[in-house]
């Protein structure tokens, strides 16, 4: 079983990988946009790597913040960024795959886009899973610090006695 320290280091390494992936996607997207017009029919496939690269870059920055602070809010923020990066990577694959089907001389550039997007999708999925594991470890640590467990707190809530006031109503029935 992984320790919390190993989870944090894995998350930190993946965050740095996200940032490198983001910079690579943005660089290749800019390279694709600057290609001569005669080689490309539409620039749509070159803008999607830039947007997915921005998502990966923001995801990496939030991952570093999450690895340092490890609060519930930073973990939720990082998970949300990972999901946005996942969506950006999937959209990148869809747009670039549509462009690869067309005959054009930028095939290797499109293939690089697809590889980077696939790596981004894989790393975002892995980062989300690691964040959930880290959140679980933090939750266990907080319960142990307080001297309570989830089971214990549920039992305590069940043992509380709530004073119930019984109201008696005197009803007199009158016979005609």
Secondary structure by P-SEA (a helix, b strand, c coil): cccaaaaaaaaaaaaaaaaaaaaaaaaaaaaaaaccccccccaaaaaaaaaaaaaaaaaaaaaaaaaacccaaaaaaaaaaaaaaaaaaaaaaaaaaaaaaccccaaaaaaaaaaaaaaaaaaaaaaaaaaaaaaaaaaaaaaaaacccaaaaaaaaaacccbbbbbbbbbbbbcc
